Amino acid sequence: MSAVAHLLRRAAAARACRTLVAFAASRRLLRTSPPSGAFAKELFLGKIEKKEVFPFPEVSQDELNEINQFVGPVEKFFTEEVDSQRIDREEKIPDETLEKLKSLGLFGMQVPEEYGGLGLSNTLYARMGEIVGLDGSIAVTLAAHQAIGLKGIILAGSKEQKAKYLPRLASGEHIAAFCLTEPSSGSDVASIKTRATLSEDKKYYILNGSKVWITNGGLANIFTVFAKTQVVDSESSVKDKITAFIVERDFGGVTNGKPEDKLGIRGSNTCEVHFENTRVPVENVLGEVGGGFKVAMNILNSGRFSMGSVVAGMLKKLIEMTAEYACTRKQFNKNLSEFGLIQEKFALMAQKAYVMESMAYLTAGMLDRPGFPDCSIEAAMVKVFSSECAWQCVSEALQILGGSGYMRDYPYERMLRDTRILLIFEGTNEILRMYIALTGLQHAGRILTARINELKRGNVSTVIETISQKLRDSVGRTVNMGLTGKLGAVHPSVTDSASKLEENVYYFGRTVETLLLRFGKVPGPLPGLGRAGPLRLGSQGDGLSEVSTFGTRPRKKSWSPWRHGVGLAVPGATWVGAFQAERGSLEPKSRAVAAPGDMKHSKHQPVSQFPGTWSYLDPCPNRNRRENRASSEPASPNPKGEAVLGMN
Ligand SMILES: Cc1cc2nc3c(=O)[nH]c(=O)nc-3n(C[C@H](O)[C@H](O)[C@H](O)COP(=O)(O)OP(=O)(O)OC[C@H]3O[C@@H](n4cnc5c(N)ncnc54)[C@H](O)[C@@H]3O)c2cc1C
């Protein structure tokens, strides 16, 4: 591509961006109060924060036209020039393809314009994801570079760090990688062993350690690296804490292994990265010394939502290709498309694509609002939902092709291999399920603290209010959160579904409250826990990136492990949350419950169950006493019994 064409494209891109910025600014004027950004969290309190999601963040036709002008060349490039079969076969993205991706500005999509990037809003970034997702290896390479590799510099970098690193990263001259995972540390981020020691002259950190499965590890010049450092706390005691660093390959002592031989996304580069006495200037600490865990979680939380549009884009293409086949392949003298069971598969794919697209753009729209909206739960929900639907839908599409789908001549088997990774990286789905439930419970715990304290103290009016609420619930109340009716937020055609949703959300909130009342030890000292109180929803860190739980009960030894959990199903009956804590264990435990239906296989008794929302409690607190003793030994090395749940 000529330099002129490049410049024209960049100018068009910048124009599109400016329009979006203007659009965002115009929307800003309409808001009178800062958003809470807590739609999903409020569900745990049984509330639907309508203003957060209604109206759905739409873009006008003019803006849509501008966006389409911008995405047009990118779409053309992906459909006409990207050879995914070759990328998979040769296990490499060809140099000329990488160069074109760079010239289209795709290495700096969210880098602010002042640093040479396109400065895309989250909404436009999601739209670009729909196209980029057409090739798994390219999508992962670009995401590792900008959604995690350089994102820390945007989120936590100083002015000097941004000015020094972002321009060359935005143009793709430099490639970035995100180095967190280690041989013994995957989901349990806090256990990393890579160490950075301050030099005697206090000018450098000496970095030593090994990272594994680093995307772009063999291509990158700039690494965001997480390492343990010694930090002196306010009580003058020395502690090991994680710190994030910007590391240049040129600092020396940086080597990488050979590319891993992977199941899918074979064209992306994944390898070990080693740091041996690498001298990192103190100016290259990213954020605060000791604040690396928060930096890592904020990076991961901020980019996850885009998986929804990436997968939706891929699914739409998949439906198109598969429909062509189903409309031409004849069996029993009929096209496959005439068989009900085949039509059902198309309906499923279309429904999933629609839902994940809606979730992704809703979250992107919320994130694009002014202020600092916290959409980490929403983003985790989008990631879990879209990754699992991707796996399911590609498998169904392959099934429509029968034997042909299994053959390498068709793209289905590659797509199946490529989509499998989505359930594993950027936080495994198990960890994210726990994250959703724990963060939501923690939020509810904080808000409900006052009420719970009043109840524990026996405040008469609170007790009466609670009892009458329970009485009303037991006779079946009509829940109205304003979604339906004359002034309702939803279209009349979905009144029934909206009413059901209101009811489910209401009872979900009540279930959370019941669990907190019965077992919850909310932040702060809470005397007289009552019959059992093993669960603590502590406020550790900022609550956005960390969740904590402990299962040690100070007085009674009768608490049974594995006995409480909450779940929330989103429309489409997809399970998105699960939580369990085990007494005496440092680890929060998940049963990874797949669906409410699984309950019947459980030894636990459901105490309330209704479509979409359920909870259960073990009716027999003493049953597992023997198990308790076993699980509570040895004594927790953590005096508070807290476990930090990291998510990589
Ligand atoms: C292709 C690829 C690219 C990657 N790119 C990067 C990268 O660029 N940078 C980077 O830092 N890392 C990267 N990773 C690493 C990735 O983030 C980790 O694989 C992921 O965090 C999970 O860690 P693990 O594989 O060690 O699994 P583990 O943490 O060992 O977990 C194994 C299984 O146990 C489950 N599990 C763990 N703890 C619990 C629990 N408490 N309750 C219930 N279930 C639990 C997990 O969900 C998982 O199913 C990449 C990995 C792959 C495969």
The ligand as an SDF file (V2000), in Angstrom:
LIG
                    3D

 53 58  0  0  0  0  0  0  0  0999 V2000
   -2.9560  -19.8440   23.4500 C   0  0  0  0  0  0  0  0  0  0  0  0
   -2.7460  -19.1900   24.7760 C   0  0  0  0  0  0  0  0  0  0  0  0
   -2.3610  -17.8680   24.8360 C   0  0  0  0  0  0  0  0  0  0  0  0
   -2.1070  -17.2410   26.0610 C   0  0  0  0  0  0  0  0  0  0  0  0
   -1.6510  -15.9530   26.0900 N   0  0  0  0  0  0  0  0  0  0  0  0
   -1.2550  -15.4200   27.2740 C   0  0  0  0  0  0  0  0  0  0  0  0
   -0.6320  -14.1300   27.3210 C   0  0  0  0  0  0  0  0  0  0  0  0
   -0.4660  -13.4490   26.3020 O   0  0  0  0  0  0  0  0  0  0  0  0
   -0.2000  -13.6750   28.5190 N   0  0  0  0  0  0  0  0  0  0  0  0
   -0.3800  -14.3810   29.6710 C   0  0  0  0  0  0  0  0  0  0  0  0
    0.0350  -13.9010   30.7260 O   0  0  0  0  0  0  0  0  0  0  0  0
   -0.9890  -15.5970   29.6610 N   0  0  0  0  0  0  0  0  0  0  0  0
   -1.4120  -16.1270   28.4900 C   0  0  0  0  0  0  0  0  0  0  0  0
   -1.9950  -17.3730   28.4700 N   0  0  0  0  0  0  0  0  0  0  0  0
   -2.2170  -18.0910   29.7090 C   0  0  0  0  0  0  0  0  0  0  0  0
   -3.6840  -18.1380   30.1260 C   0  0  0  0  0  0  0  0  0  0  0  0
   -4.0840  -16.8750   30.5670 O   0  0  0  0  0  0  0  0  0  0  0  0
   -3.8130  -19.2270   31.1870 C   0  0  0  0  0  0  0  0  0  0  0  0
   -3.7630  -20.4470   30.4940 O   0  0  0  0  0  0  0  0  0  0  0  0
   -5.0650  -19.1180   32.0000 C   0  0  0  0  0  0  0  0  0  0  0  0
   -4.9660  -18.0230   32.8410 O   0  0  0  0  0  0  0  0  0  0  0  0
   -5.3330  -20.3480   32.8650 C   0  0  0  0  0  0  0  0  0  0  0  0
   -4.2200  -20.7280   33.6020 O   0  0  0  0  0  0  0  0  0  0  0  0
   -3.7010  -22.2280   33.5370 P   0  0  0  0  0  0  0  0  0  0  0  0
   -3.6780  -22.6200   32.1100 O   0  0  0  0  0  0  0  0  0  0  0  0
   -2.4520  -22.3140   34.3010 O   0  0  0  0  0  0  0  0  0  0  0  0
   -4.8510  -23.0520   34.2180 O   0  0  0  0  0  0  0  0  0  0  0  0
   -5.0430  -23.3360   35.7790 P   0  0  0  0  0  0  0  0  0  0  0  0
   -5.0860  -22.0520   36.5220 O   0  0  0  0  0  0  0  0  0  0  0  0
   -4.0710  -24.3660   36.2170 O   0  0  0  0  0  0  0  0  0  0  0  0
   -6.4970  -23.9540   35.7830 O   0  0  0  0  0  0  0  0  0  0  0  0
   -6.7780  -25.2340   35.2350 C   0  0  0  0  0  0  0  0  0  0  0  0
   -8.2790  -25.4600   35.2780 C   0  0  0  0  0  0  0  0  0  0  0  0
   -8.7260  -25.3650   36.6270 O   0  0  0  0  0  0  0  0  0  0  0  0
   -9.7090  -24.3640   36.7520 C   0  0  0  0  0  0  0  0  0  0  0  0
   -9.5420  -23.6700   38.0410 N   0  0  0  0  0  0  0  0  0  0  0  0
   -8.4510  -23.0450   38.5390 C   0  0  0  0  0  0  0  0  0  0  0  0
   -8.7110  -22.5360   39.7340 N   0  0  0  0  0  0  0  0  0  0  0  0
   -9.9980  -22.8390   40.0270 C   0  0  0  0  0  0  0  0  0  0  0  0
  -10.8650  -22.5890   41.1310 C   0  0  0  0  0  0  0  0  0  0  0  0
  -10.4760  -21.8700   42.1810 N   0  0  0  0  0  0  0  0  0  0  0  0
  -12.1290  -23.0750   41.0660 N   0  0  0  0  0  0  0  0  0  0  0  0
  -12.5550  -23.7690   39.9900 C   0  0  0  0  0  0  0  0  0  0  0  0
  -11.7940  -24.0370   38.9280 N   0  0  0  0  0  0  0  0  0  0  0  0
  -10.5230  -23.5720   38.9380 C   0  0  0  0  0  0  0  0  0  0  0  0
   -9.4790  -23.4260   35.5990 C   0  0  0  0  0  0  0  0  0  0  0  0
  -10.6510  -22.7190   35.2630 O   0  0  0  0  0  0  0  0  0  0  0  0
   -9.0590  -24.3950   34.5130 C   0  0  0  0  0  0  0  0  0  0  0  0
  -10.1800  -24.9700   33.9240 O   0  0  0  0  0  0  0  0  0  0  0  0
   -2.2840  -17.9940   27.2470 C   0  0  0  0  0  0  0  0  0  0  0  0
   -2.7120  -19.3050   27.1960 C   0  0  0  0  0  0  0  0  0  0  0  0
   -2.9300  -19.9090   25.9900 C   0  0  0  0  0  0  0  0  0  0  0  0
   -3.3600  -21.3390   25.9670 C   0  0  0  0  0  0  0  0  0  0  0  0
  1  2  1  0
  2  3  1  0
  2 52  2  0
  3  4  2  0
  4  5  1  0
  4 50  1  0
  5  6  2  0
  6  7  1  0
  6 13  1  0
  7  8  2  0
  7  9  1  0
  9 10  1  0
 10 11  2  0
 10 12  1  0
 12 13  2  0
 13 14  1  0
 14 15  1  0
 14 50  1  0
 15 16  1  0
 16 17  1  0
 16 18  1  0
 18 19  1  0
 18 20  1  0
 20 21  1  0
 20 22  1  0
 22 23  1  0
 23 24  1  0
 24 25  2  0
 24 26  1  0
 24 27  1  0
 27 28  1  0
 28 29  2  0
 28 30  1  0
 28 31  1  0
 31 32  1  0
 32 33  1  0
 33 34  1  0
 33 48  1  0
 34 35  1  0
 35 36  1  0
 35 46  1  0
 36 37  1  0
 36 45  1  0
 37 38  2  0
 38 39  1  0
 39 40  1  0
 39 45  2  0
 40 41  1  0
 40 42  2  0
 42 43  1  0
 43 44  2  0
 44 45  1  0
 46 47  1  0
 46 48  1  0
 48 49  1  0
 50 51  2  0
 51 52  1  0
 52 53  1  0
M  END
$$$$
